Amino acid sequence: MKQIKDKNYAFRISSKDLKEIQAKAKKAKMTVTKYITQSALGKEVIIIDGLPEIVSQLKKIGNNLNQLTMLSHQGVINTVKLDETEESLTAIYWKINELTKVVDSDGSV
């Protein structure tokens, strides 16, 4: 359940610190409020830098599989070699595995 933010709290901060907090919040894809709250309450803020590359690869594989399925349904192709797809998925698996190890070893990313 989403908590209602019913209180305002203002505090003084240096411009340098504010810029750093804003940059970290942006990198974590969070609002500054959410980033500060999670950090102050000792909750993990996980940032995965390699994720856009992985998502891009998954989209490409999905497009290729959709094209192969369409051609198969049209009777244009009978058999499909999925060696390249398997290699791509294996590469993605290992990248995700590496990212997980980074999170586990640091406790954060």
N, CA, C and O atoms as a Tinker XYZ file with bonds, in Angstrom:
   436  protein
     1  N      0.840000   -1.170000    0.000000    73     2
     2  CA     0.000000    0.000000    0.000000    64     1     3
     3  C      0.893000    1.243000    0.000000    63     2     4     5
     4  O      1.880000    1.309000    0.732000    81     3
     5  N      0.544000    2.196000   -0.804000    73     3     6
     6  CA     1.319000    3.424000   -0.937000    64     5     7
     7  C      1.037000    4.354000    0.240000    63     6     8     9
     8  O     -0.115000    4.611000    0.589000    81     7
     9  N      2.125000    4.854000    0.848000    73     7    10
    10  CA     1.967000    5.774000    1.967000    64     9    11
    11  C      1.614000    7.165000    1.467000    63    10    12    13
    12  O      2.121000    7.622000    0.443000    81    11
    13  N      0.739000    7.826000    2.205000    73    11    14
    14  CA     0.368000    9.199000    1.881000    64    13    15
    15  C      1.407000   10.122000    2.498000    63    14    16    17
    16  O      1.721000   10.018000    3.684000    81    15
    17  N      1.928000   11.012000    1.694000    73    15    18
    18  CA     2.904000   11.991000    2.179000    64    17    19
    19  C      2.130000   13.222000    2.632000    63    18    20    21
    20  O      1.783000   14.092000    1.834000    81    19
    21  N      1.870000   13.270000    3.930000    73    19    22
    22  CA     1.037000   14.344000    4.464000    64    21    23
    23  C      1.820000   15.412000    5.224000    63    22    24    25
    24  O      1.220000   16.318000    5.802000    81    23
    25  N      3.132000   15.322000    5.230000    73    23    26
    26  CA     3.954000   16.291000    5.963000    64    25    27
    27  C      5.022000   16.886000    5.063000    63    26    28    29
    28  O      5.603000   16.194000    4.226000    81    27
    29  N      5.276000   18.178000    5.243000    73    27    30
    30  CA     6.394000   18.856000    4.583000    64    29    31
    31  C      7.488000   19.048000    5.616000    63    30    32    33
    32  O      7.213000   19.295000    6.790000    81    31
    33  N      8.730000   18.931000    5.171000    73    31    34
    34  CA     9.861000   19.155000    6.068000    64    33    35
    35  C     10.948000   19.854000    5.273000    63    34    36    37
    36  O     11.418000   19.328000    4.264000    81    35
    37  N     11.346000   21.024000    5.716000    73    35    38
    38  CA    12.382000   21.788000    5.012000    64    37    39
    39  C     13.674000   21.726000    5.816000    63    38    40    41
    40  O     13.647000   21.717000    7.046000    81    39
    41  N     14.789000   21.684000    5.126000    73    39    42
    42  CA    16.087000   21.711000    5.796000    64    41    43
    43  C     17.084000   22.436000    4.918000    63    42    44    45
    44  O     16.872000   22.599000    3.717000    81    43
    45  N     18.174000   22.871000    5.531000    73    43    46
    46  CA    19.197000   23.620000    4.812000    64    45    47
    47  C     20.262000   22.644000    4.328000    63    46    48    49
    48  O     20.629000   21.692000    5.017000    81    47
    49  N     20.743000   22.916000    3.119000    73    47    50
    50  CA    21.740000   22.038000    2.513000    64    49    51
    51  C     22.599000   22.878000    1.568000    63    50    52    53
    52  O     22.121000   23.852000    0.987000    81    51
    53  N     23.840000   22.504000    1.420000    73    51    54
    54  CA    24.712000   23.253000    0.503000    64    53    55
    55  C     24.328000   22.931000   -0.939000    63    54    56    57
    56  O     23.777000   21.867000   -1.223000    81    55
    57  N     24.620000   23.846000   -1.830000    73    55    58
    58  CA    24.326000   23.636000   -3.255000    64    57    59
    59  C     25.044000   22.398000   -3.773000    63    58    60    61
    60  O     24.483000   21.619000   -4.544000    81    59
    61  N     26.285000   22.224000   -3.343000    73    59    62
    62  CA    27.080000   21.078000   -3.783000    64    61    63
    63  C     26.425000   19.761000   -3.354000    63    62    64    65
    64  O     26.288000   18.841000   -4.159000    81    63
    65  N     26.024000   19.678000   -2.082000    73    63    66
    66  CA    25.386000   18.456000   -1.586000    64    65    67
    67  C     24.052000   18.201000   -2.282000    63    66    68    69
    68  O     23.726000   17.061000   -2.611000    81    67
    69  N     23.286000   19.260000   -2.504000    73    67    70
    70  CA    21.998000   19.110000   -3.176000    64    69    71
    71  C     22.191000   18.570000   -4.588000    63    70    72    73
    72  O     21.468000   17.670000   -5.015000    81    71
    73  N     23.161000   19.114000   -5.308000    73    71    74
    74  CA    23.421000   18.637000   -6.671000    64    73    75
    75  C     23.820000   17.167000   -6.665000    63    74    76    77
    76  O     23.404000   16.400000   -7.534000    81    75
    77  N     24.629000   16.777000   -5.680000    73    75    78
    78  CA    25.055000   15.377000   -5.589000    64    77    79
    79  C     23.871000   14.461000   -5.282000    63    78    80    81
    80  O     23.743000   13.387000   -5.870000    81    79
    81  N     23.013000   14.888000   -4.363000    73    79    82
    82  CA    21.821000   14.103000   -4.031000    64    81    83
    83  C     20.894000   14.010000   -5.235000    63    82    84    85
    84  O     20.356000   12.940000   -5.519000    81    83
    85  N     20.702000   15.117000   -5.943000    73    83    86
    86  CA    19.847000   15.106000   -7.132000    64    85    87
    87  C     20.405000   14.166000   -8.193000    63    86    88    89
    88  O     19.651000   13.440000   -8.841000    81    87
    89  N     21.713000   14.177000   -8.371000    73    87    90
    90  CA    22.345000   13.299000   -9.361000    64    89    91
    91  C     22.165000   11.836000   -8.975000    63    90    92    93
    92  O     21.871000   10.996000   -9.826000    81    91
    93  N     22.342000   11.534000   -7.696000    73    91    94
    94  CA    22.175000   10.152000   -7.231000    64    93    95
    95  C     20.722000    9.701000   -7.365000    63    94    96    97
    96  O     20.456000    8.562000   -7.749000    81    95
    97  N     19.791000   10.587000   -7.050000    73    95    98
    98  CA    18.373000   10.255000   -7.183000    64    97    99
    99  C     18.023000    9.997000   -8.643000    63    98   100   101
   100  O     17.294000    9.056000   -8.957000    81    99
   101  N     18.544000   10.832000   -9.528000    73    99   102
   102  CA    18.288000   10.661000  -10.959000    64   101   103
   103  C     18.861000    9.336000  -11.450000    63   102   104   105
   104  O     18.213000    8.615000  -12.208000    81   103
   105  N     20.083000    9.018000  -11.013000    73   103   106
   106  CA    20.722000    7.766000  -11.415000    64   105   107
   107  C     19.923000    6.560000  -10.920000    63   106   108   109
   108  O     19.862000    5.529000  -11.589000    81   107
   109  N     19.313000    6.701000   -9.744000    73   107   110
   110  CA    18.495000    5.628000   -9.171000    64   109   111
   111  C     17.075000    5.631000   -9.727000    63   110   112   113
   112  O     16.255000    4.787000   -9.365000    81   111
   113  N     16.790000    6.603000  -10.624000    73   111   114
   114  CA    15.449000    6.761000  -11.199000    64   113   115
   115  C     14.399000    6.937000  -10.090000    63   114   116   117
   116  O     13.344000    6.301000  -10.091000    81   115
   117  N     14.733000    7.823000   -9.154000    73   115   118
   118  CA    13.845000    8.127000   -8.029000    64   117   119
   119  C     13.689000    9.638000   -7.918000    63   118   120   121
   120  O     14.506000   10.407000   -8.425000    81   119
   121  N     12.629000   10.038000   -7.249000    73   119   122
   122  CA    12.517000   11.450000   -6.904000    64   121   123
   123  C     13.511000   11.718000   -5.779000    63   122   124   125
   124  O     13.952000   10.795000   -5.095000    81   123
   125  N     13.857000   12.985000   -5.595000    73   123   126
   126  CA    14.770000   13.346000   -4.509000    64   125   127
   127  C     14.141000   12.959000   -3.168000    63   126   128   129
   128  O     14.828000   12.447000   -2.285000    81   127
   129  N     12.850000   13.201000   -3.017000    73   127   130
   130  CA    12.156000   12.850000   -1.775000    64   129   131
   131  C     12.280000   11.361000   -1.475000    63   130   132   133
   132  O     12.627000   10.969000   -0.361000    81   131
   133  N     11.995000   10.543000   -2.472000    73   131   134
   134  CA    12.056000    9.093000   -2.262000    64   133   135
   135  C     13.489000    8.651000   -1.968000    63   134   136   137
   136  O     13.716000    7.810000   -1.098000    81   135
   137  N     14.450000    9.215000   -2.691000    73   135   138
   138  CA    15.851000    8.851000   -2.487000    64   137   139
   139  C     16.306000    9.208000   -1.073000    63   138   140   141
   140  O     16.909000    8.384000   -0.387000    81   139
   141  N     16.019000   10.432000   -0.639000    73   139   142
   142  CA    16.427000   10.865000    0.701000    64   141   143
   143  C     15.737000   10.020000    1.770000    63   142   144   145
   144  O     16.374000    9.604000    2.738000    81   143
   145  N     14.444000    9.767000    1.601000    73   143   146
   146  CA    13.701000    8.984000    2.583000    64   145   147
   147  C     14.272000    7.578000    2.700000    63   146   148   149
   148  O     14.520000    7.097000    3.806000    81   147
   149  N     14.483000    6.910000    1.554000    73   147   150
   150  CA    15.016000    5.547000    1.602000    64   149   151
   151  C     16.419000    5.521000    2.191000    63   150   152   153
   152  O     16.748000    4.628000    2.972000    81   151
   153  N     17.240000    6.482000    1.826000    73   151   154
   154  CA    18.603000    6.543000    2.357000    64   153   155
   155  C     18.589000    6.779000    3.868000    63   154   156   157
   156  O     19.315000    6.117000    4.610000    81   155
   157  N     17.765000    7.723000    4.317000    73   155   158
   158  CA    17.713000    8.070000    5.739000    64   157   159
   159  C     17.161000    6.934000    6.590000    63   158   160   161
   160  O     17.546000    6.780000    7.750000    81   159
   161  N     16.266000    6.144000    6.022000    73   159   162
   162  CA    15.676000    5.031000    6.766000    64   161   163
   163  C     16.499000    3.749000    6.644000    63   162   164   165
   164  O     16.095000    2.694000    7.133000    81   163
   165  N     17.652000    3.849000    5.990000    73   163   166
   166  CA    18.544000    2.696000    5.884000    64   165   167
   167  C     18.094000    1.655000    4.879000    63   166   168   169
   168  O     18.572000    0.521000    4.901000    81   167
   169  N     17.180000    2.030000    3.998000    73   167   170
   170  CA    16.721000    1.092000    2.969000    64   169   171
   171  C     17.700000    1.119000    1.803000    63   170   172   173
   172  O     18.333000    2.138000    1.525000    81   171
   173  N     17.812000   -0.012000    1.133000    73   171   174
   174  CA    18.744000   -0.108000    0.007000    64   173   175
   175  C     18.268000    0.712000   -1.178000    63   174   176   177
   176  O     17.083000    0.729000   -1.511000    81   175
   177  N     19.207000    1.385000   -1.799000    73   175   178
   178  CA    18.964000    2.079000   -3.055000    64   177   179
   179  C     19.841000    1.373000   -4.075000    63   178   180   181
   180  O     21.062000    1.533000   -4.071000    81   179
   181  N     19.219000    0.596000   -4.944000    73   179   182
   182  CA    19.973000   -0.216000   -5.898000    64   181   183
   183  C     19.937000    0.447000   -7.267000    63   182   184   185
   184  O     18.875000    0.767000   -7.800000    81   183
   185  N     21.123000    0.642000   -7.814000    73   183   186
   186  CA    21.262000    1.243000   -9.137000    64   185   187
   187  C     21.978000    0.230000  -10.014000    63   186   188   189
   188  O     23.081000   -0.211000   -9.692000    81   187
   189  N     21.356000   -0.135000  -11.112000    73   187   190
   190  CA    21.967000   -1.089000  -12.033000    64   189   191
   191  C     22.286000   -0.347000  -13.320000    63   190   192   193
   192  O     21.401000   -0.051000  -14.122000    81   191
   193  N     23.578000   -0.052000  -13.502000    73   191   194
   194  CA    24.004000    0.733000  -14.657000    64   193   195
   195  C     23.846000   -0.005000  -15.983000    63   194   196   197
   196  O     23.560000    0.634000  -16.995000    81   195
   197  N     24.017000   -1.306000  -16.015000    73   195   198
   198  CA    24.005000   -2.048000  -17.269000    64   197   199
   199  C     22.630000   -2.440000  -17.763000    63   198   200   201
   200  O     22.511000   -3.078000  -18.809000    81   199
   201  N     21.592000   -2.073000  -17.038000    73   199   202
   202  CA    20.247000   -2.524000  -17.385000    64   201   203
   203  C     19.748000   -2.050000  -18.749000    63   202   204   205
   204  O     19.147000   -2.857000  -19.459000    81   203
   205  N     19.955000   -0.796000  -19.165000    73   203   206
   206  CA    19.458000   -0.379000  -20.484000    64   205   207
   207  C     20.017000   -1.229000  -21.629000    63   206   208   209
   208  O     19.303000   -1.521000  -22.589000    81   207
   209  N     21.277000   -1.622000  -21.533000    73   207   210
   210  CA    21.879000   -2.472000  -22.564000    64   209   211
   211  C     21.192000   -3.838000  -22.603000    63   210   212   213
   212  O     20.931000   -4.375000  -23.680000    81   211
   213  N     20.903000   -4.391000  -21.441000    73   211   214
   214  CA    20.243000   -5.694000  -21.366000    64   213   215
   215  C     18.830000   -5.601000  -21.923000    63   214   216   217
   216  O     18.406000   -6.474000  -22.681000    81   215
   217  N     18.105000   -4.564000  -21.561000    73   215   218
   218  CA    16.738000   -4.378000  -22.056000    64   217   219
   219  C     16.743000   -4.242000  -23.573000    63   218   220   221
   220  O     15.876000   -4.795000  -24.250000    81   219
   221  N     17.707000   -3.515000  -24.107000    73   219   222
   222  CA    17.830000   -3.350000  -25.553000    64   221   223
   223  C     18.038000   -4.699000  -26.239000    63   222   224   225
   224  O     17.408000   -4.987000  -27.257000    81   223
   225  N     18.917000   -5.515000  -25.682000    73   223   226
   226  CA    19.163000   -6.838000  -26.266000    64   225   227
   227  C     17.912000   -7.708000  -26.206000    63   226   228   229
   228  O     17.599000   -8.414000  -27.164000    81   227
   229  N     17.204000   -7.660000  -25.093000    73   227   230
   230  CA    15.983000   -8.455000  -24.968000    64   229   231
   231  C     14.926000   -8.028000  -25.984000    63   230   232   233
   232  O     14.221000   -8.873000  -26.534000    81   231
   233  N     14.811000   -6.720000  -26.235000    73   231   234
   234  CA    13.857000   -6.224000  -27.236000    64   233   235
   235  C     14.209000   -6.742000  -28.624000    63   234   236   237
   236  O     13.329000   -7.145000  -29.385000    81   235
   237  N     15.499000   -6.729000  -28.952000    73   235   238
   238  CA    15.935000   -7.220000  -30.263000    64   237   239
   239  C     15.625000   -8.702000  -30.421000    63   238   240   241
   240  O     15.157000   -9.137000  -31.473000    81   239
   241  N     15.888000   -9.470000  -29.377000    73   239   242
   242  CA    15.597000  -10.906000  -29.427000    64   241   243
   243  C     14.098000  -11.125000  -29.570000    63   242   244   245
   244  O     13.667000  -11.978000  -30.346000    81   243
   245  N     13.301000  -10.361000  -28.825000    73   243   246
   246  CA    11.850000  -10.480000  -28.924000    64   245   247
   247  C     11.351000  -10.168000  -30.323000    63   246   248   249
   248  O     10.473000  -10.864000  -30.835000    81   247
   249  N     11.895000   -9.133000  -30.951000    73   247   250
   250  CA    11.510000   -8.795000  -32.326000    64   249   251
   251  C     11.864000   -9.925000  -33.283000    63   250   252   253
   252  O     11.070000  -10.286000  -34.152000    81   251
   253  N     13.062000  -10.482000  -33.118000    73   251   254
   254  CA    13.480000  -11.588000  -33.986000    64   253   255
   255  C     12.573000  -12.800000  -33.817000    63   254   256   257
   256  O     12.195000  -13.433000  -34.802000    81   255
   257  N     12.224000  -13.126000  -32.581000    73   255   258
   258  CA    11.337000  -14.268000  -32.343000    64   257   259
   259  C      9.951000  -14.021000  -32.933000    63   258   260   261
   260  O      9.338000  -14.939000  -33.478000    81   259
   261  N      9.454000  -12.791000  -32.830000    73   259   262
   262  CA     8.151000  -12.465000  -33.424000    64   261   263
   263  C      8.185000  -12.624000  -34.944000    63   262   264   265
   264  O      7.237000  -13.140000  -35.536000    81   263
   265  N      9.273000  -12.182000  -35.576000    73   263   266
   266  CA     9.404000  -12.325000  -37.026000    64   265   267
   267  C      9.462000  -13.796000  -37.430000    63   266   268   269
   268  O      8.841000  -14.200000  -38.412000    81   267
   269  N     10.209000  -14.592000  -36.669000    73   267   270
   270  CA    10.298000  -16.025000  -36.970000    64   269   271
   271  C      8.944000  -16.707000  -36.802000    63   270   272   273
   272  O      8.570000  -17.561000  -37.606000    81   271
   273  N      8.219000  -16.335000  -35.768000    73   271   274
   274  CA     6.894000  -16.911000  -35.538000    64   273   275
   275  C      5.955000  -16.559000  -36.681000    63   274   276   277
   276  O      5.209000  -17.415000  -37.159000    81   275
   277  N      5.986000  -15.304000  -37.124000    73   275   278
   278  CA     5.134000  -14.866000  -38.223000    64   277   279
   279  C      5.462000  -15.640000  -39.508000    63   278   280   281
   280  O      4.562000  -16.107000  -40.205000    81   279
   281  N      6.755000  -15.768000  -39.811000    73   279   282
   282  CA     7.159000  -16.501000  -41.014000    64   281   283
   283  C      6.774000  -17.971000  -40.928000    63   282   284   285
   284  O      6.397000  -18.577000  -41.931000    81   283
   285  N      6.866000  -18.541000  -39.747000    73   283   286
   286  CA     6.487000  -19.938000  -39.557000    64   285   287
   287  C      4.988000  -20.126000  -39.774000    63   286   288   289
   288  O      4.566000  -21.095000  -40.405000    81   287
   289  N      4.187000  -19.205000  -39.254000    73   287   290
   290  CA     2.728000  -19.290000  -39.422000    64   289   291
   291  C      2.321000  -19.089000  -40.879000    63   290   292   293
   292  O      1.305000  -19.628000  -41.318000    81   291
   293  N      3.101000  -18.322000  -41.627000    73   291   294
   294  CA     2.809000  -18.092000  -43.042000    64   293   295
   295  C      3.292000  -19.247000  -43.906000    63   294   296   297
   296  O      2.999000  -19.294000  -45.100000    81   295
   297  N      4.023000  -20.171000  -43.317000    73   295   298
   298  CA     4.550000  -21.304000  -44.066000    64   297   299
   299  C      5.794000  -20.968000  -44.868000    63   298   300   301
   300  O      6.228000  -21.776000  -45.689000    81   299
   301  N      6.374000  -19.807000  -44.654000    73   299   302
   302  CA     7.570000  -19.386000  -45.377000    64   301   303
   303  C      8.776000  -20.198000  -44.918000    63   302   304   305
   304  O      9.652000  -20.523000  -45.720000    81   303
   305  N      8.820000  -20.523000  -43.640000    73   303   306
   306  CA     9.912000  -21.346000  -43.117000    64   305   307
   307  C      9.333000  -22.536000  -42.368000    63   306   308   309
   308  O      8.254000  -22.459000  -41.781000    81   307
   309  N     10.069000  -23.633000  -42.400000    73   307   310
   310  CA     9.622000  -24.836000  -41.708000    64   309   311
   311  C     10.421000  -25.092000  -40.436000    63   310   312   313
   312  O      9.866000  -25.461000  -39.402000    81   311
   313  N     11.718000  -24.894000  -40.529000    73   311   314
   314  CA    12.561000  -25.108000  -39.354000    64   313   315
   315  C     13.320000  -23.824000  -39.044000    63   314   316   317
   316  O     13.646000  -23.036000  -39.932000    81   315
   317  N     13.581000  -23.647000  -37.792000    73   315   318
   318  CA    14.277000  -22.445000  -37.352000    64   317   319
   319  C     15.464000  -22.859000  -36.502000    63   318   320   321
   320  O     15.334000  -23.639000  -35.559000    81   319
   321  N     16.632000  -22.317000  -36.858000    73   319   322
   322  CA    17.808000  -22.540000  -36.024000    64   321   323
   323  C     17.877000  -21.396000  -35.021000    63   322   324   325
   324  O     17.937000  -20.225000  -35.394000    81   323
   325  N     17.867000  -21.748000  -33.775000    73   323   326
   326  CA    17.860000  -20.728000  -32.737000    64   325   327
   327  C     19.201000  -20.637000  -32.013000    63   326   328   329
   328  O     19.261000  -20.223000  -30.855000    81   327
   329  N     20.281000  -21.028000  -32.704000    73   327   330
   330  CA    21.608000  -20.985000  -32.081000    64   329   331
   331  C     21.983000  -19.566000  -31.660000    63   330   332   333
   332  O     22.467000  -19.353000  -30.549000    81   331
   333  N     21.759000  -18.596000  -32.551000    73   331   334
   334  CA    22.107000  -17.208000  -32.227000    64   333   335
   335  C     21.256000  -16.681000  -31.080000    63   334   336   337
   336  O     21.738000  -15.940000  -30.223000    81   335
   337  N     19.986000  -17.071000  -31.073000    73   335   338
   338  CA    19.098000  -16.641000  -29.997000    64   337   339
   339  C     19.566000  -17.215000  -28.669000    63   338   340   341
   340  O     19.582000  -16.525000  -27.650000    81   339
   341  N     19.947000  -18.488000  -28.694000    73   339   342
   342  CA    20.448000  -19.122000  -27.473000    64   341   343
   343  C     21.717000  -18.424000  -26.976000    63   342   344   345
   344  O     21.880000  -18.193000  -25.778000    81   343
   345  N     22.611000  -18.092000  -27.908000    73   343   346
   346  CA    23.846000  -17.394000  -27.534000    64   345   347
   347  C     23.535000  -16.022000  -26.929000    63   346   348   349
   348  O     24.144000  -15.619000  -25.938000    81   347
   349  N     22.585000  -15.313000  -27.535000    73   347   350
   350  CA    22.211000  -13.989000  -27.024000    64   349   351
   351  C     21.604000  -14.083000  -25.626000    63   350   352   353
   352  O     21.938000  -13.300000  -24.736000    81   351
   353  N     20.716000  -15.045000  -25.451000    73   351   354
   354  CA    20.092000  -15.211000  -24.140000    64   353   355
   355  C     21.110000  -15.630000  -23.084000    63   354   356   357
   356  O     21.023000  -15.207000  -21.931000    81   355
   357  N     22.073000  -16.461000  -23.478000    73   355   358
   358  CA    23.137000  -16.862000  -22.556000    64   357   359
   359  C     23.973000  -15.652000  -22.156000    63   358   360   361
   360  O     24.325000  -15.497000  -20.986000    81   359
   361  N     24.291000  -14.791000  -23.129000    73   359   362
   362  CA    25.063000  -13.578000  -22.836000    64   361   363
   363  C     24.302000  -12.671000  -21.873000    63   362   364   365
   364  O     24.885000  -12.111000  -20.944000    81   363
   365  N     23.010000  -12.532000  -22.097000    73   363   366
   366  CA    22.181000  -11.709000  -21.214000    64   365   367
   367  C     22.140000  -12.312000  -19.813000    63   366   368   369
   368  O     22.225000  -11.593000  -18.817000    81   367
   369  N     22.012000  -13.624000  -19.744000    73   367   370
   370  CA    22.003000  -14.307000  -18.447000    64   369   371
   371  C     23.269000  -13.984000  -17.663000    63   370   372   373
   372  O     23.211000  -13.662000  -16.476000    81   371
   373  N     24.417000  -14.073000  -18.340000    73   371   374
   374  CA    25.685000  -13.829000  -17.644000    64   373   375
   375  C     25.832000  -12.367000  -17.223000    63   374   376   377
   376  O     26.417000  -12.079000  -16.180000    81   375
   377  N     25.304000  -11.443000  -18.030000    73   375   378
   378  CA    25.355000  -10.029000  -17.640000    64   377   379
   379  C     24.505000   -9.778000  -16.399000    63   378   380   381
   380  O     24.924000   -9.071000  -15.482000    81   379
   381  N     23.320000  -10.356000  -16.377000    73   379   382
   382  CA    22.457000  -10.215000  -15.203000    64   381   383
   383  C     23.128000  -10.855000  -13.992000    63   382   384   385
   384  O     23.076000  -10.313000  -12.887000    81   383
   385  N     23.753000  -12.002000  -14.203000    73   383   386
   386  CA    24.464000  -12.693000  -13.132000    64   385   387
   387  C     25.579000  -11.811000  -12.566000    63   386   388   389
   388  O     25.751000  -11.741000  -11.349000    81   387
   389  N     26.335000  -11.138000  -13.436000    73   387   390
   390  CA    27.402000  -10.230000  -13.002000    64   389   391
   391  C     26.835000   -9.069000  -12.189000    63   390   392   393
   392  O     27.391000   -8.696000  -11.156000    81   391
   393  N     25.721000   -8.498000  -12.663000    73   391   394
   394  CA    25.093000   -7.391000  -11.943000    64   393   395
   395  C     24.633000   -7.836000  -10.557000    63   394   396   397
   396  O     24.755000   -7.089000   -9.586000    81   395
   397  N     24.108000   -9.045000  -10.473000    73   395   398
   398  CA    23.662000   -9.583000   -9.190000    64   397   399
   399  C     24.831000   -9.738000   -8.237000    63   398   400   401
   400  O     24.705000   -9.443000   -7.048000    81   399
   401  N     25.970000  -10.198000   -8.743000    73   399   402
   402  CA    27.155000  -10.354000   -7.895000    64   401   403
   403  C     27.621000   -9.010000   -7.364000    63   402   404   405
   404  O     28.054000   -8.912000   -6.216000    81   403
   405  N     27.536000   -7.972000   -8.189000    73   403   406
   406  CA    27.930000   -6.631000   -7.749000    64   405   407
   407  C     27.027000   -6.179000   -6.610000    63   406   408   409
   408  O     27.506000   -5.633000   -5.617000    81   407
   409  N     25.730000   -6.402000   -6.748000    73   407   410
   410  CA    24.780000   -6.017000   -5.705000    64   409   411
   411  C     25.052000   -6.809000   -4.435000    63   410   412   413
   412  O     25.055000   -6.237000   -3.344000    81   411
   413  N     25.284000   -8.125000   -4.555000    73   411   414
   414  CA    25.510000   -8.972000   -3.389000    64   413   415
   415  C     26.799000   -8.628000   -2.655000    63   414   416   417
   416  O     26.823000   -8.629000   -1.424000    81   415
   417  N     27.859000   -8.337000   -3.381000    73   415   418
   418  CA    29.145000   -8.092000   -2.731000    64   417   419
   419  C     29.196000   -6.754000   -1.999000    63   418   420   421
   420  O     29.830000   -6.646000   -0.949000    81   419
   421  N     28.544000   -5.752000   -2.535000    73   419   422
   422  CA    28.563000   -4.418000   -1.919000    64   421   423
   423  C     27.435000   -4.220000   -0.919000    63   422   424   425
   424  O     27.564000   -3.459000    0.040000    81   423
   425  N     26.353000   -4.899000   -1.148000    73   423   426
   426  CA    25.142000   -4.601000   -0.391000    64   425   427
   427  C     24.346000   -3.507000   -1.078000    63   426   428   429
   428  O     23.168000   -3.299000   -0.788000    81   427
   429  N     25.002000   -2.817000   -1.984000    73   427   430
   430  CA    24.355000   -1.810000   -2.828000    64   429   431
   431  C     25.132000   -1.784000   -4.127000    63   430   432   433
   432  O     26.156000   -2.455000   -4.261000    81   431
   433  N     24.652000   -1.020000   -5.071000    73   431   434
   434  CA    25.352000   -0.954000   -6.352000    64   433   435
   435  C     26.034000    0.370000   -6.479000    63   434   436
   436  O     26.685000    0.635000   -7.490000    81   435
